[in-house]
């Protein structure tokens, strides 16, 4: 069975990302301090815990870019390494 997102659901997801991007100084700090968060057990993947928001941001540092690979609610278990 296929999973399909409606335009409204896609807008909801975009709104969550926009909210975090605008209101979380920690994410903006990654541009200047990409190694501010601890590395996970997975080589090259860092885990940034949000202070005021119940989210964890998983990212990689690749050349001159911080690539956010996963955003997860803090109440959920940490993802398996094959999810990155």
C-alpha positions as CSV (number, residue, x, y, z in Angstrom):
1,X,0.0,0.0,0.0
2,X,1.3,3.5,-0.9
3,X,1.6,6.3,1.5
4,X,0.8,9.7,0.0
5,X,1.0,13.1,1.7
6,X,-1.6,15.7,0.9
7,X,-0.4,19.2,0.2
8,X,-1.7,20.2,3.6
9,X,0.3,17.5,5.3
10,X,3.4,18.6,3.4
11,X,2.8,22.2,4.5
12,X,2.5,21.0,8.1
13,X,5.9,19.3,7.9
14,X,7.4,22.4,6.2
15,X,5.9,24.5,9.0
16,X,7.6,22.4,11.7
17,X,11.0,22.7,10.0
18,X,10.5,26.4,9.5
19,X,9.5,26.8,13.2
20,X,12.6,25.0,14.4
21,X,14.8,26.9,12.0
22,X,13.5,30.3,13.0
23,X,13.2,29.8,16.7
24,X,16.1,27.6,17.5
25,X,19.4,29.4,17.9
26,X,21.1,26.0,18.2
27,X,20.4,25.1,14.6
28,X,21.7,28.5,13.4
29,X,24.9,28.0,15.5
30,X,25.7,24.9,13.5
31,X,26.8,27.0,10.6
32,X,29.6,28.5,12.7
33,X,30.1,25.6,15.2
34,X,29.3,22.4,13.3
35,X,31.0,20.2,16.0
36,X,29.0,21.7,18.9
37,X,27.0,18.5,19.4
38,X,28.4,15.0,20.4
39,X,28.9,12.4,17.8
40,X,26.6,9.4,18.0
41,X,27.7,5.8,17.8
42,X,27.4,6.1,14.0
43,X,30.6,7.6,12.5
44,X,30.1,11.1,11.2
45,X,26.6,11.6,12.7
46,X,26.1,14.2,15.4
47,X,23.1,14.5,17.7
48,X,21.9,18.0,18.7
49,X,19.4,18.1,21.5
50,X,17.2,21.2,21.4
51,X,17.0,23.1,24.6
52,X,13.5,24.6,24.4
53,X,12.0,22.2,22.0
54,X,11.5,18.4,22.5
55,X,13.4,17.5,19.3
56,X,16.8,15.9,18.5
57,X,18.5,16.9,15.3
58,X,20.9,14.4,13.6
59,X,23.3,15.8,11.1
60,X,26.6,15.2,9.2
61,X,29.3,17.6,8.4
62,X,30.3,17.2,4.8
63,X,33.0,19.5,3.4
64,X,31.6,23.1,3.9
65,X,28.1,22.0,4.6
66,X,26.0,20.8,7.6
67,X,23.5,18.3,6.3
68,X,20.6,17.6,8.6
69,X,19.7,14.0,8.0
70,X,16.9,13.4,10.6
71,X,14.7,15.3,13.1
72,X,13.1,13.2,15.8
73,X,10.9,14.0,18.8
74,X,12.9,13.4,22.0
75,X,10.3,11.0,23.4
76,X,11.1,8.5,20.6
77,X,13.9,6.1,20.8
78,X,17.2,6.9,19.0
79,X,17.1,5.7,15.4
80,X,19.0,2.6,14.3
81,X,22.2,3.4,12.4
82,X,20.8,2.2,9.1
83,X,18.2,5.1,9.3
84,X,20.9,7.7,8.6
